[in-house]
Amino acid sequence: MKFVPNVGRVIRRAWSVRFLALAGGLSALEFILQSMGESFLSPRAYTLLTGLTIGAAFVARIVAQRDVSGDDE
């Protein structure tokens, strides 16, 4: 496994990383709220939101991002 040369910039600016962090946060929130016996949304809604966020991360991963890759296109 080889890291990209600008790994720090990718972690700070890539939308895919942001979406994956959001998906992790949603999963943690679902776990915490259900263990406390409280939930604002149904488990199905948390699953749907997490799935949509992961899908957005997948799309963001394959789209060139100027702030990250430095491409002019």
CHARMM internal coordinates of N, CA and C (Angstrom, degrees):
IC EDIT
DIST 1 N 1 CA 1.4431
DIST 1 CA 1 C 1.5317
ANGL 1 N 1 CA 1 C 107.27
DIST 1 C 2 N 1.3263
ANGL 1 CA 1 C 2 N 114.99
DIHE 1 N 1 CA 1 C 2 N 135.18
DIST 2 N 2 CA 1.4504
ANGL 1 C 2 N 2 CA 120.29
DIHE 1 CA 1 C 2 N 2 CA -179.35
DIST 2 CA 2 C 1.5267
ANGL 2 N 2 CA 2 C 109.02
DIHE 1 C 2 N 2 CA 2 C -129.33
DIST 2 C 3 N 1.3196
ANGL 2 CA 2 C 3 N 117.41
DIHE 2 N 2 CA 2 C 3 N 129.06
DIST 3 N 3 CA 1.4585
ANGL 2 C 3 N 3 CA 121.60
DIHE 2 CA 2 C 3 N 3 CA 178.79
DIST 3 CA 3 C 1.5238
ANGL 3 N 3 CA 3 C 110.52
DIHE 2 C 3 N 3 CA 3 C -76.80
DIST 3 C 4 N 1.3180
ANGL 3 CA 3 C 4 N 116.29
DIHE 3 N 3 CA 3 C 4 N 152.49
DIST 4 N 4 CA 1.4542
ANGL 3 C 4 N 4 CA 120.58
DIHE 3 CA 3 C 4 N 4 CA 173.93
DIST 4 CA 4 C 1.5219
ANGL 4 N 4 CA 4 C 108.31
DIHE 3 C 4 N 4 CA 4 C -67.74
DIST 4 C 5 N 1.3267
ANGL 4 CA 4 C 5 N 118.13
DIHE 4 N 4 CA 4 C 5 N 154.20
DIST 5 N 5 CA 1.4636
ANGL 4 C 5 N 5 CA 119.78
DIHE 4 CA 4 C 5 N 5 CA -176.89
DIST 5 CA 5 C 1.5308
ANGL 5 N 5 CA 5 C 113.69
DIHE 4 C 5 N 5 CA 5 C -61.26
DIST 5 C 6 N 1.3160
ANGL 5 CA 5 C 6 N 117.37
DIHE 5 N 5 CA 5 C 6 N -30.41
DIST 6 N 6 CA 1.4650
ANGL 5 C 6 N 6 CA 120.75
DIHE 5 CA 5 C 6 N 6 CA -177.14
DIST 6 CA 6 C 1.5304
ANGL 6 N 6 CA 6 C 111.38
DIHE 5 C 6 N 6 CA 6 C -108.94
DIST 6 C 7 N 1.3291
ANGL 6 CA 6 C 7 N 116.75
DIHE 6 N 6 CA 6 C 7 N 48.79
DIST 7 N 7 CA 1.4616
ANGL 6 C 7 N 7 CA 121.71
DIHE 6 CA 6 C 7 N 7 CA -174.71
DIST 7 CA 7 C 1.5307
ANGL 7 N 7 CA 7 C 112.37
DIHE 6 C 7 N 7 CA 7 C -58.79
DIST 7 C 8 N 1.3081
ANGL 7 CA 7 C 8 N 117.89
DIHE 7 N 7 CA 7 C 8 N -38.68
DIST 8 N 8 CA 1.4671
ANGL 7 C 8 N 8 CA 120.21
DIHE 7 CA 7 C 8 N 8 CA 179.22
DIST 8 CA 8 C 1.5133
ANGL 8 N 8 CA 8 C 112.27
DIHE 7 C 8 N 8 CA 8 C -63.20
DIST 8 C 9 N 1.3182
ANGL 8 CA 8 C 9 N 115.73
DIHE 8 N 8 CA 8 C 9 N -41.67
DIST 9 N 9 CA 1.4685
ANGL 8 C 9 N 9 CA 120.76
DIHE 8 CA 8 C 9 N 9 CA 178.44
DIST 9 CA 9 C 1.5233
ANGL 9 N 9 CA 9 C 110.82
DIHE 8 C 9 N 9 CA 9 C -65.79
DIST 9 C 10 N 1.3345
ANGL 9 CA 9 C 10 N 116.24
DIHE 9 N 9 CA 9 C 10 N -39.74
DIST 10 N 10 CA 1.4673
ANGL 9 C 10 N 10 CA 120.47
DIHE 9 CA 9 C 10 N 10 CA 179.08
DIST 10 CA 10 C 1.5227
ANGL 10 N 10 CA 10 C 110.05
DIHE 9 C 10 N 10 CA 10 C -62.85
DIST 10 C 11 N 1.3051
ANGL 10 CA 10 C 11 N 117.35
DIHE 10 N 10 CA 10 C 11 N -45.50
DIST 11 N 11 CA 1.4696
ANGL 10 C 11 N 11 CA 120.81
DIHE 10 CA 10 C 11 N 11 CA -178.71
DIST 11 CA 11 C 1.5282
ANGL 11 N 11 CA 11 C 110.70
DIHE 10 C 11 N 11 CA 11 C -63.18
DIST 11 C 12 N 1.3224
ANGL 11 CA 11 C 12 N 117.36
DIHE 11 N 11 CA 11 C 12 N -39.04
DIST 12 N 12 CA 1.4680
ANGL 11 C 12 N 12 CA 120.81
DIHE 11 CA 11 C 12 N 12 CA -178.49
DIST 12 CA 12 C 1.5194
ANGL 12 N 12 CA 12 C 113.45
DIHE 11 C 12 N 12 CA 12 C -76.24
DIST 12 C 13 N 1.3317
ANGL 12 CA 12 C 13 N 118.96
DIHE 12 N 12 CA 12 C 13 N -31.57
DIST 13 N 13 CA 1.4629
ANGL 12 C 13 N 13 CA 120.11
DIHE 12 CA 12 C 13 N 13 CA -169.01
DIST 13 CA 13 C 1.5203
ANGL 13 N 13 CA 13 C 116.53
DIHE 12 C 13 N 13 CA 13 C -118.46
DIST 13 C 14 N 1.3030
ANGL 13 CA 13 C 14 N 119.86
DIHE 13 N 13 CA 13 C 14 N -15.55
DIST 14 N 14 CA 1.4672
ANGL 13 C 14 N 14 CA 121.50
DIHE 13 CA 13 C 14 N 14 CA -174.94
DIST 14 CA 14 C 1.5308
ANGL 14 N 14 CA 14 C 110.91
DIHE 13 C 14 N 14 CA 14 C -73.18
DIST 14 C 15 N 1.3142
ANGL 14 CA 14 C 15 N 115.36
DIHE 14 N 14 CA 14 C 15 N 130.40
DIST 15 N 15 CA 1.4642
ANGL 14 C 15 N 15 CA 120.21
DIHE 14 CA 14 C 15 N 15 CA 178.85
DIST 15 CA 15 C 1.5177
ANGL 15 N 15 CA 15 C 111.62
DIHE 14 C 15 N 15 CA 15 C -65.61
DIST 15 C 16 N 1.3155
ANGL 15 CA 15 C 16 N 118.29
DIHE 15 N 15 CA 15 C 16 N -30.88
DIST 16 N 16 CA 1.4622
ANGL 15 C 16 N 16 CA 120.04
DIHE 15 CA 15 C 16 N 16 CA 178.66
DIST 16 CA 16 C 1.5216
ANGL 16 N 16 CA 16 C 110.60
DIHE 15 C 16 N 16 CA 16 C -61.68
DIST 16 C 17 N 1.3241
ANGL 16 CA 16 C 17 N 117.30
DIHE 16 N 16 CA 16 C 17 N -40.08
DIST 17 N 17 CA 1.4697
ANGL 16 C 17 N 17 CA 121.13
DIHE 16 CA 16 C 17 N 17 CA 178.22
DIST 17 CA 17 C 1.5244
ANGL 17 N 17 CA 17 C 109.80
DIHE 16 C 17 N 17 CA 17 C -66.10
DIST 17 C 18 N 1.3220
ANGL 17 CA 17 C 18 N 116.53
DIHE 17 N 17 CA 17 C 18 N -41.54
DIST 18 N 18 CA 1.4682
ANGL 17 C 18 N 18 CA 120.50
DIHE 17 CA 17 C 18 N 18 CA 179.08
DIST 18 CA 18 C 1.5257
ANGL 18 N 18 CA 18 C 111.30
DIHE 17 C 18 N 18 CA 18 C -62.69
DIST 18 C 19 N 1.3391
ANGL 18 CA 18 C 19 N 116.37
DIHE 18 N 18 CA 18 C 19 N -44.45
DIST 19 N 19 CA 1.4625
ANGL 18 C 19 N 19 CA 119.64
DIHE 18 CA 18 C 19 N 19 CA 179.73
DIST 19 CA 19 C 1.5244
ANGL 19 N 19 CA 19 C 111.60
DIHE 18 C 19 N 19 CA 19 C -65.38
DIST 19 C 20 N 1.3230
ANGL 19 CA 19 C 20 N 117.48
DIHE 19 N 19 CA 19 C 20 N -39.55
DIST 20 N 20 CA 1.4618
ANGL 19 C 20 N 20 CA 119.92
DIHE 19 CA 19 C 20 N 20 CA 178.35
DIST 20 CA 20 C 1.5281
ANGL 20 N 20 CA 20 C 111.39
DIHE 19 C 20 N 20 CA 20 C -66.86
DIST 20 C 21 N 1.3228
ANGL 20 CA 20 C 21 N 117.69
DIHE 20 N 20 CA 20 C 21 N -35.76
DIST 21 N 21 CA 1.4646
ANGL 20 C 21 N 21 CA 120.51
DIHE 20 CA 20 C 21 N 21 CA 175.43
DIST 21 CA 21 C 1.5278
ANGL 21 N 21 CA 21 C 110.15
DIHE 20 C 21 N 21 CA 21 C -65.23
DIST 21 C 22 N 1.3272
ANGL 21 CA 21 C 22 N 116.90
DIHE 21 N 21 CA 21 C 22 N -40.32
DIST 22 N 22 CA 1.4652
ANGL 21 C 22 N 22 CA 120.92
DIHE 21 CA 21 C 22 N 22 CA 177.04
DIST 22 CA 22 C 1.5287
ANGL 22 N 22 CA 22 C 110.86
DIHE 21 C 22 N 22 CA 22 C -63.52
DIST 22 C 23 N 1.3304
ANGL 22 CA 22 C 23 N 116.94
DIHE 22 N 22 CA 22 C 23 N -41.78
DIST 23 N 23 CA 1.4647
ANGL 22 C 23 N 23 CA 120.20
DIHE 22 CA 22 C 23 N 23 CA 178.03
DIST 23 CA 23 C 1.5258
ANGL 23 N 23 CA 23 C 110.88
DIHE 22 C 23 N 23 CA 23 C -62.18
DIST 23 C 24 N 1.3186
ANGL 23 CA 23 C 24 N 116.60
DIHE 23 N 23 CA 23 C 24 N -41.28
DIST 24 N 24 CA 1.4679
ANGL 23 C 24 N 24 CA 120.18
DIHE 23 CA 23 C 24 N 24 CA 176.46
DIST 24 CA 24 C 1.5149
ANGL 24 N 24 CA 24 C 111.63
DIHE 23 C 24 N 24 CA 24 C -63.38
DIST 24 C 25 N 1.3263
ANGL 24 CA 24 C 25 N 116.42
DIHE 24 N 24 CA 24 C 25 N -40.68
DIST 25 N 25 CA 1.4633
ANGL 24 C 25 N 25 CA 120.66
DIHE 24 CA 24 C 25 N 25 CA 177.38
DIST 25 CA 25 C 1.5153
ANGL 25 N 25 CA 25 C 112.43
DIHE 24 C 25 N 25 CA 25 C -63.52
DIST 25 C 26 N 1.3393
ANGL 25 CA 25 C 26 N 116.49
DIHE 25 N 25 CA 25 C 26 N -41.26
DIST 26 N 26 CA 1.4692
ANGL 25 C 26 N 26 CA 119.70
DIHE 25 CA 25 C 26 N 26 CA 177.63
DIST 26 CA 26 C 1.5273
ANGL 26 N 26 CA 26 C 111.32
DIHE 25 C 26 N 26 CA 26 C -63.72
DIST 26 C 27 N 1.3231
ANGL 26 CA 26 C 27 N 116.60
DIHE 26 N 26 CA 26 C 27 N -40.90
DIST 27 N 27 CA 1.4687
ANGL 26 C 27 N 27 CA 119.84
DIHE 26 CA 26 C 27 N 27 CA 178.19
DIST 27 CA 27 C 1.5265
ANGL 27 N 27 CA 27 C 110.81
DIHE 26 C 27 N 27 CA 27 C -63.68
DIST 27 C 28 N 1.3242
ANGL 27 CA 27 C 28 N 116.50
DIHE 27 N 27 CA 27 C 28 N -42.65
DIST 28 N 28 CA 1.4666
ANGL 27 C 28 N 28 CA 120.23
DIHE 27 CA 27 C 28 N 28 CA 178.49
DIST 28 CA 28 C 1.5212
ANGL 28 N 28 CA 28 C 110.91
DIHE 27 C 28 N 28 CA 28 C -65.03
DIST 28 C 29 N 1.3277
ANGL 28 CA 28 C 29 N 117.22
DIHE 28 N 28 CA 28 C 29 N -42.16
DIST 29 N 29 CA 1.4642
ANGL 28 C 29 N 29 CA 121.39
DIHE 28 CA 28 C 29 N 29 CA 178.96
DIST 29 CA 29 C 1.5236
ANGL 29 N 29 CA 29 C 111.15
DIHE 28 C 29 N 29 CA 29 C -61.50
DIST 29 C 30 N 1.3258
ANGL 29 CA 29 C 30 N 116.06
DIHE 29 N 29 CA 29 C 30 N -42.69
DIST 30 N 30 CA 1.4686
ANGL 29 C 30 N 30 CA 119.91
DIHE 29 CA 29 C 30 N 30 CA 177.99
DIST 30 CA 30 C 1.5236
ANGL 30 N 30 CA 30 C 110.31
DIHE 29 C 30 N 30 CA 30 C -59.92
DIST 30 C 31 N 1.3164
ANGL 30 CA 30 C 31 N 117.04
DIHE 30 N 30 CA 30 C 31 N -46.07
DIST 31 N 31 CA 1.4675
ANGL 30 C 31 N 31 CA 121.31
DIHE 30 CA 30 C 31 N 31 CA -179.32
DIST 31 CA 31 C 1.5298
ANGL 31 N 31 CA 31 C 111.10
DIHE 30 C 31 N 31 CA 31 C -63.03
DIST 31 C 32 N 1.3244
ANGL 31 CA 31 C 32 N 116.74
DIHE 31 N 31 CA 31 C 32 N -47.05
DIST 32 N 32 CA 1.4717
ANGL 31 C 32 N 32 CA 121.26
DIHE 31 CA 31 C 32 N 32 CA -177.30
DIST 32 CA 32 C 1.5239
ANGL 32 N 32 CA 32 C 110.99
DIHE 31 C 32 N 32 CA 32 C -63.28
DIST 32 C 33 N 1.3288
ANGL 32 CA 32 C 33 N 117.12
DIHE 32 N 32 CA 32 C 33 N -47.95
DIST 33 N 33 CA 1.4635
ANGL 32 C 33 N 33 CA 120.13
DIHE 32 CA 32 C 33 N 33 CA -177.71
DIST 33 CA 33 C 1.5224
ANGL 33 N 33 CA 33 C 111.97
DIHE 32 C 33 N 33 CA 33 C -66.01
DIST 33 C 34 N 1.3209
ANGL 33 CA 33 C 34 N 117.24
DIHE 33 N 33 CA 33 C 34 N -39.06
DIST 34 N 34 CA 1.4639
ANGL 33 C 34 N 34 CA 119.07
DIHE 33 CA 33 C 34 N 34 CA 179.17
DIST 34 CA 34 C 1.5230
ANGL 34 N 34 CA 34 C 111.65
DIHE 33 C 34 N 34 CA 34 C -70.30
DIST 34 C 35 N 1.3285
ANGL 34 CA 34 C 35 N 117.53
DIHE 34 N 34 CA 34 C 35 N -33.32
DIST 35 N 35 CA 1.4650
ANGL 34 C 35 N 35 CA 118.77
DIHE 34 CA 34 C 35 N 35 CA 178.68
DIST 35 CA 35 C 1.5299
ANGL 35 N 35 CA 35 C 111.02
DIHE 34 C 35 N 35 CA 35 C -72.64
DIST 35 C 36 N 1.3346
ANGL 35 CA 35 C 36 N 117.21
DIHE 35 N 35 CA 35 C 36 N -24.54
DIST 36 N 36 CA 1.4610
ANGL 35 C 36 N 36 CA 121.34
DIHE 35 CA 35 C 36 N 36 CA 176.37
DIST 36 CA 36 C 1.5324
ANGL 36 N 36 CA 36 C 111.49
DIHE 35 C 36 N 36 CA 36 C -84.94
DIST 36 C 37 N 1.3151
ANGL 36 CA 36 C 37 N 116.24
DIHE 36 N 36 CA 36 C 37 N -7.15
DIST 37 N 37 CA 1.4565
ANGL 36 C 37 N 37 CA 120.07
DIHE 36 CA 36 C 37 N 37 CA -179.89
DIST 37 CA 37 C 1.5151
ANGL 37 N 37 CA 37 C 113.24
DIHE 36 C 37 N 37 CA 37 C 83.63
DIST 37 C 38 N 1.3094
ANGL 37 CA 37 C 38 N 117.09
DIHE 37 N 37 CA 37 C 38 N 9.37
DIST 38 N 38 CA 1.4549
ANGL 37 C 38 N 38 CA 121.09
DIHE 37 CA 37 C 38 N 38 CA 179.39
DIST 38 CA 38 C 1.5239
ANGL 38 N 38 CA 38 C 108.75
DIHE 37 C 38 N 38 CA 38 C -120.64
DIST 38 C 39 N 1.3061
ANGL 38 CA 38 C 39 N 115.28
DIHE 38 N 38 CA 38 C 39 N 146.04
DIST 39 N 39 CA 1.4487
ANGL 38 C 39 N 39 CA 119.35
DIHE 38 CA 38 C 39 N 39 CA 175.82
DIST 39 CA 39 C 1.5192
ANGL 39 N 39 CA 39 C 108.57
DIHE 38 C 39 N 39 CA 39 C -159.12
DIST 39 C 40 N 1.3226
ANGL 39 CA 39 C 40 N 115.59
DIHE 39 N 39 CA 39 C 40 N 131.27
DIST 40 N 40 CA 1.4525
ANGL 39 C 40 N 40 CA 120.22
DIHE 39 CA 39 C 40 N 40 CA 179.09
DIST 40 CA 40 C 1.5249
ANGL 40 N 40 CA 40 C 111.45
DIHE 39 C 40 N 40 CA 40 C -84.68
DIST 40 C 41 N 1.3205
ANGL 40 CA 40 C 41 N 115.74
DIHE 40 N 40 CA 40 C 41 N -24.36
DIST 41 N 41 CA 1.4603
ANGL 40 C 41 N 41 CA 121.91
DIHE 40 CA 40 C 41 N 41 CA -179.10
DIST 41 CA 41 C 1.5218
ANGL 41 N 41 CA 41 C 109.24
DIHE 40 C 41 N 41 CA 41 C -124.68
DIST 41 C 42 N 1.3101
ANGL 41 CA 41 C 42 N 115.19
DIHE 41 N 41 CA 41 C 42 N 162.07
DIST 42 N 42 CA 1.4621
ANGL 41 C 42 N 42 CA 119.01
DIHE 41 CA 41 C 42 N 42 CA 176.10
DIST 42 CA 42 C 1.5283
ANGL 42 N 42 CA 42 C 109.14
DIHE 41 C 42 N 42 CA 42 C -75.15
DIST 42 C 43 N 1.3321
ANGL 42 CA 42 C 43 N 117.27
DIHE 42 N 42 CA 42 C 43 N 158.19
DIST 43 N 43 CA 1.4706
ANGL 42 C 43 N 43 CA 119.64
DIHE 42 CA 42 C 43 N 43 CA 177.05
DIST 43 CA 43 C 1.5272
ANGL 43 N 43 CA 43 C 111.98
DIHE 42 C 43 N 43 CA 43 C -56.96
DIST 43 C 44 N 1.3176
ANGL 43 CA 43 C 44 N 117.11
DIHE 43 N 43 CA 43 C 44 N -34.22
DIST 44 N 44 CA 1.4623
ANGL 43 C 44 N 44 CA 121.10
DIHE 43 CA 43 C 44 N 44 CA 178.82
DIST 44 CA 44 C 1.5382
ANGL 44 N 44 CA 44 C 110.57
DIHE 43 C 44 N 44 CA 44 C -63.32
DIST 44 C 45 N 1.3361
ANGL 44 CA 44 C 45 N 117.14
DIHE 44 N 44 CA 44 C 45 N -38.18
DIST 45 N 45 CA 1.4665
ANGL 44 C 45 N 45 CA 121.00
DIHE 44 CA 44 C 45 N 45 CA 179.92
DIST 45 CA 45 C 1.5265
ANGL 45 N 45 CA 45 C 110.24
DIHE 44 C 45 N 45 CA 45 C -66.83
DIST 45 C 46 N 1.3365
ANGL 45 CA 45 C 46 N 118.43
DIHE 45 N 45 CA 45 C 46 N -41.56
DIST 46 N 46 CA 1.4577
ANGL 45 C 46 N 46 CA 120.59
DIHE 45 CA 45 C 46 N 46 CA 177.23
DIST 46 CA 46 C 1.5321
ANGL 46 N 46 CA 46 C 110.38
DIHE 45 C 46 N 46 CA 46 C -61.94
DIST 46 C 47 N 1.3224
ANGL 46 CA 46 C 47 N 116.18
DIHE 46 N 46 CA 46 C 47 N -42.87
DIST 47 N 47 CA 1.4608
ANGL 46 C 47 N 47 CA 120.36
DIHE 46 CA 46 C 47 N 47 CA 179.24
DIST 47 CA 47 C 1.5222
ANGL 47 N 47 CA 47 C 110.83
DIHE 46 C 47 N 47 CA 47 C -62.88
DIST 47 C 48 N 1.3186
ANGL 47 CA 47 C 48 N 116.93
DIHE 47 N 47 CA 47 C 48 N -42.62
DIST 48 N 48 CA 1.4608
ANGL 47 C 48 N 48 CA 120.93
DIHE 47 CA 47 C 48 N 48 CA 178.64
DIST 48 CA 48 C 1.5257
ANGL 48 N 48 CA 48 C 111.17
DIHE 47 C 48 N 48 CA 48 C -63.77
DIST 48 C 49 N 1.3330
ANGL 48 CA 48 C 49 N 117.77
DIHE 48 N 48 CA 48 C 49 N -45.74
DIST 49 N 49 CA 1.4654
ANGL 48 C 49 N 49 CA 121.01
DIHE 48 CA 48 C 49 N 49 CA 179.10
DIST 49 CA 49 C 1.5287
ANGL 49 N 49 CA 49 C 111.62
DIHE 48 C 49 N 49 CA 49 C -62.24
DIST 49 C 50 N 1.3131
ANGL 49 CA 49 C 50 N 116.66
DIHE 49 N 49 CA 49 C 50 N -41.98
DIST 50 N 50 CA 1.4561
ANGL 49 C 50 N 50 CA 120.53
DIHE 49 CA 49 C 50 N 50 CA 179.04
DIST 50 CA 50 C 1.5218
ANGL 50 N 50 CA 50 C 110.53
DIHE 49 C 50 N 50 CA 50 C -65.36
DIST 50 C 51 N 1.3223
ANGL 50 CA 50 C 51 N 117.56
DIHE 50 N 50 CA 50 C 51 N -43.22
DIST 51 N 51 CA 1.4688
ANGL 50 C 51 N 51 CA 121.43
DIHE 50 CA 50 C 51 N 51 CA 178.18
DIST 51 CA 51 C 1.5172
ANGL 51 N 51 CA 51 C 112.41
DIHE 50 C 51 N 51 CA 51 C -62.33
DIST 51 C 52 N 1.3297
ANGL 51 CA 51 C 52 N 117.01
DIHE 51 N 51 CA 51 C 52 N -43.06
DIST 52 N 52 CA 1.4605
ANGL 51 C 52 N 52 CA 120.67
DIHE 51 CA 51 C 52 N 52 CA 178.19
DIST 52 CA 52 C 1.5311
ANGL 52 N 52 CA 52 C 111.04
DIHE 51 C 52 N 52 CA 52 C -64.27
DIST 52 C 53 N 1.3182
ANGL 52 CA 52 C 53 N 116.79
DIHE 52 N 52 CA 52 C 53 N -38.91
DIST 53 N 53 CA 1.4566
ANGL 52 C 53 N 53 CA 120.80
DIHE 52 CA 52 C 53 N 53 CA 179.50
DIST 53 CA 53 C 1.5279
ANGL 53 N 53 CA 53 C 110.86
DIHE 52 C 53 N 53 CA 53 C -66.49
DIST 53 C 54 N 1.3230
ANGL 53 CA 53 C 54 N 117.34
DIHE 53 N 53 CA 53 C 54 N -41.18
DIST 54 N 54 CA 1.4639
ANGL 53 C 54 N 54 CA 120.81
DIHE 53 CA 53 C 54 N 54 CA 177.50
DIST 54 CA 54 C 1.5267
ANGL 54 N 54 CA 54 C 110.31
DIHE 53 C 54 N 54 CA 54 C -66.19
DIST 54 C 55 N 1.3263
ANGL 54 CA 54 C 55 N 117.48
DIHE 54 N 54 CA 54 C 55 N -38.06
DIST 55 N 55 CA 1.4669
ANGL 54 C 55 N 55 CA 120.89
DIHE 54 CA 54 C 55 N 55 CA 175.34
DIST 55 CA 55 C 1.5177
ANGL 55 N 55 CA 55 C 111.39
DIHE 54 C 55 N 55 CA 55 C -62.29
DIST 55 C 56 N 1.3231
ANGL 55 CA 55 C 56 N 117.01
DIHE 55 N 55 CA 55 C 56 N -41.32
DIST 56 N 56 CA 1.4664
ANGL 55 C 56 N 56 CA 121.09
DIHE 55 CA 55 C 56 N 56 CA 177.38
DIST 56 CA 56 C 1.5234
ANGL 56 N 56 CA 56 C 110.36
DIHE 55 C 56 N 56 CA 56 C -64.23
DIST 56 C 57 N 1.3236
ANGL 56 CA 56 C 57 N 117.19
DIHE 56 N 56 CA 56 C 57 N -37.42
DIST 57 N 57 CA 1.4661
ANGL 56 C 57 N 57 CA 120.50
DIHE 56 CA 56 C 57 N 57 CA 177.88
DIST 57 CA 57 C 1.5185
ANGL 57 N 57 CA 57 C 110.58
DIHE 56 C 57 N 57 CA 57 C -64.69
DIST 57 C 58 N 1.3219
ANGL 57 CA 57 C 58 N 117.32
DIHE 57 N 57 CA 57 C 58 N -38.73
DIST 58 N 58 CA 1.4634
ANGL 57 C 58 N 58 CA 121.25
DIHE 57 CA 57 C 58 N 58 CA 178.19
DIST 58 CA 58 C 1.5238
ANGL 58 N 58 CA 58 C 110.34
DIHE 57 C 58 N 58 CA 58 C -62.50
DIST 58 C 59 N 1.3197
ANGL 58 CA 58 C 59 N 116.80
DIHE 58 N 58 CA 58 C 59 N -46.47
DIST 59 N 59 CA 1.4663
ANGL 58 C 59 N 59 CA 120.63
DIHE 58 CA 58 C 59 N 59 CA 179.06
DIST 59 CA 59 C 1.5274
ANGL 59 N 59 CA 59 C 110.03
DIHE 58 C 59 N 59 CA 59 C -63.88
DIST 59 C 60 N 1.3197
ANGL 59 CA 59 C 60 N 117.58
DIHE 59 N 59 CA 59 C 60 N -44.53
DIST 60 N 60 CA 1.4617
ANGL 59 C 60 N 60 CA 121.18
DIHE 59 CA 59 C 60 N 60 CA -179.85
DIST 60 CA 60 C 1.5234
ANGL 60 N 60 CA 60 C 111.40
DIHE 59 C 60 N 60 CA 60 C -62.71
DIST 60 C 61 N 1.3130
ANGL 60 CA 60 C 61 N 116.77
DIHE 60 N 60 CA 60 C 61 N -30.25
DIST 61 N 61 CA 1.4709
ANGL 60 C 61 N 61 CA 120.60
DIHE 60 CA 60 C 61 N 61 CA -178.69
DIST 61 CA 61 C 1.5179
ANGL 61 N 61 CA 61 C 111.86
DIHE 60 C 61 N 61 CA 61 C -68.26
DIST 61 C 62 N 1.3299
ANGL 61 CA 61 C 62 N 117.93
DIHE 61 N 61 CA 61 C 62 N -33.06
DIST 62 N 62 CA 1.4641
ANGL 61 C 62 N 62 CA 119.65
DIHE 61 CA 61 C 62 N 62 CA -176.27
DIST 62 CA 62 C 1.5289
ANGL 62 N 62 CA 62 C 113.29
DIHE 61 C 62 N 62 CA 62 C -96.11
DIST 62 C 63 N 1.3232
ANGL 62 CA 62 C 63 N 117.87
DIHE 62 N 62 CA 62 C 63 N -5.14
DIST 63 N 63 CA 1.4593
ANGL 62 C 63 N 63 CA 121.97
DIHE 62 CA 62 C 63 N 63 CA 178.25
DIST 63 CA 63 C 1.5317
ANGL 63 N 63 CA 63 C 108.68
DIHE 62 C 63 N 63 CA 63 C -93.49
DIST 63 C 64 N 1.3336
ANGL 63 CA 63 C 64 N 116.97
DIHE 63 N 63 CA 63 C 64 N 131.84
DIST 64 N 64 CA 1.4636
ANGL 63 C 64 N 64 CA 120.57
DIHE 63 CA 63 C 64 N 64 CA 178.44
DIST 64 CA 64 C 1.5200
ANGL 64 N 64 CA 64 C 109.87
DIHE 63 C 64 N 64 CA 64 C -66.34
DIST 64 C 65 N 1.3128
ANGL 64 CA 64 C 65 N 116.11
DIHE 64 N 64 CA 64 C 65 N 132.99
DIST 65 N 65 CA 1.4561
ANGL 64 C 65 N 65 CA 122.30
DIHE 64 CA 64 C 65 N 65 CA 179.54
DIST 65 CA 65 C 1.5253
ANGL 65 N 65 CA 65 C 108.48
DIHE 64 C 65 N 65 CA 65 C -118.89
DIST 65 C 66 N 1.3228
ANGL 65 CA 65 C 66 N 117.10
DIHE 65 N 65 CA 65 C 66 N 117.05
DIST 66 N 66 CA 1.4666
ANGL 65 C 66 N 66 CA 121.96
DIHE 65 CA 65 C 66 N 66 CA -175.90
DIST 66 CA 66 C 1.5200
ANGL 66 N 66 CA 66 C 112.97
DIHE 65 C 66 N 66 CA 66 C -55.31
DIST 66 C 67 N 1.3031
ANGL 66 CA 66 C 67 N 117.84
DIHE 66 N 66 CA 66 C 67 N -41.46
DIST 67 N 67 CA 1.4662
ANGL 66 C 67 N 67 CA 120.81
DIHE 66 CA 66 C 67 N 67 CA -177.70
DIST 67 CA 67 C 1.5150
ANGL 67 N 67 CA 67 C 113.01
DIHE 66 C 67 N 67 CA 67 C -66.03
DIST 67 C 68 N 1.3246
ANGL 67 CA 67 C 68 N 116.06
DIHE 67 N 67 CA 67 C 68 N -18.76
DIST 68 N 68 CA 1.4594
ANGL 67 C 68 N 68 CA 119.89
DIHE 67 CA 67 C 68 N 68 CA -177.20
DIST 68 CA 68 C 1.5171
ANGL 68 N 68 CA 68 C 111.44
DIHE 67 C 68 N 68 CA 68 C -105.24
DIST 68 C 69 N 1.3356
ANGL 68 CA 68 C 69 N 116.33
DIHE 68 N 68 CA 68 C 69 N -52.25
DIST 69 N 69 CA 1.4525
ANGL 68 C 69 N 69 CA 119.95
DIHE 68 CA 68 C 69 N 69 CA -173.88
DIST 69 CA 69 C 1.5163
ANGL 69 N 69 CA 69 C 114.08
DIHE 68 C 69 N 69 CA 69 C -86.81
DIST 69 C 70 N 1.3421
ANGL 69 CA 69 C 70 N 116.99
DIHE 69 N 69 CA 69 C 70 N -21.11
DIST 70 N 70 CA 1.4485
ANGL 69 C 70 N 70 CA 120.13
DIHE 69 CA 69 C 70 N 70 CA 179.85
DIST 70 CA 70 C 1.5051
ANGL 70 N 70 CA 70 C 114.05
DIHE 69 C 70 N 70 CA 70 C 81.52
DIST 70 C 71 N 1.3331
ANGL 70 CA 70 C 71 N 117.53
DIHE 70 N 70 CA 70 C 71 N 6.67
DIST 71 N 71 CA 1.4636
ANGL 70 C 71 N 71 CA 121.11
DIHE 70 CA 70 C 71 N 71 CA 179.00
DIST 71 CA 71 C 1.5192
ANGL 71 N 71 CA 71 C 110.27
DIHE 70 C 71 N 71 CA 71 C -70.86
DIST 71 C 72 N 1.3198
ANGL 71 CA 71 C 72 N 116.32
DIHE 71 N 71 CA 71 C 72 N 147.19
DIST 72 N 72 CA 1.4546
ANGL 71 C 72 N 72 CA 121.32
DIHE 71 CA 71 C 72 N 72 CA 178.74
DIST 72 CA 72 C 1.5130
ANGL 72 N 72 CA 72 C 112.81
DIHE 71 C 72 N 72 CA 72 C -91.43
DIST 72 C 73 N 1.3093
ANGL 72 CA 72 C 73 N 118.05
DIHE 72 N 72 CA 72 C 73 N -5.24
DIST 73 N 73 CA 1.4686
ANGL 72 C 73 N 73 CA 121.50
DIHE 72 CA 72 C 73 N 73 CA -177.52
DIST 73 CA 73 C 1.4993
ANGL 73 N 73 CA 73 C 112.18
DIHE 72 C 73 N 73 CA 73 C -82.94
END
COOR INIT
IC SEED 1 N 1 CA 1 C
IC BUILD
